[in-house]
Amino acid sequence: MAQITVYSGPNCPYCQSAKALLKKKGAAFEEFDVRADETKFAEMLAKANGKKSIPQIFINGEHVGGCDDLYALDSAGKLDGLLAQ
């Protein structure tokens, strides 16, 4: 199974939607609340090339992007392959 990291925040509908898709796919993921942990926010900024929006999603260390990017991968039929790695 893939190693998935989701940097998110509370009450974020995009975060909820992205996590719902991952759960629907049966993918386990590690989640960090960047609103509550400044260290994780800084880590997210560094890994995501300065992107501040949430969620920021990484699969096997590769930056996937945000919620829309995750759904675009799914629509293109590429998400299942990434999750199976």
Summary of the structure (lengths in Angstrom):
residues: 85
radius of gyration: 11.9
end to end distance: 5.8
largest distance: 34.7
contacts: 243
relative contact order: 0.24
helix: 44%
strand: 20%
